[in-house]
Amino acid sequence: MGLFDKVLGNHTVKDALTPAEAFAAITLSAIASDGYLSDEESRGISLALSRMKMYRSYPNEVMQRMFDKLLGILRREGMNSLFDSAKDSLPYEMRESAFAVATDLILADGVVAPEEQEFLNDLYQALGLDIDVATRIVEVMLIKNRG
């Protein structure tokens, strides 16, 4: 245990995410899985989330604060910590939706890096999704993003 851990306590992201933050963290992890986060991808997350019932009442400044928090965790603690906290905080009934939105965001640019493929494979397993359900979601998102 380090000096600051002893004095300040070991403050990590664990159990610090609301369901809305956990869902957003999954989408953020998805687009950052290739090691790059573009402005266009950030706008894509905001647009995708703003269409969801859960986020409709969120003003822009609340969404911005939420993403600032998640990006801070990503910078300080890394992708694995953010991802683990998100999957642990995500309610069961939101898991298929989170996988679908993450898949859609990854497929949106028409290029799927090996890191993104690995992320989606890890995500469906980490969320405990049935392989047939995950496969159907990927197939639908491939069709959606053809044009």
PyMOL commands that set and color helices and strands:
alter all, ss='L'
color gray80, all
select helices_A, chain A and resi 3-8+19-32+39-50+53-55+60-77+79-89+92-107+114-126+131-144
alter helices_A, ss='H'
color red, helices_A
deselect
rebuild
show_as cartoon
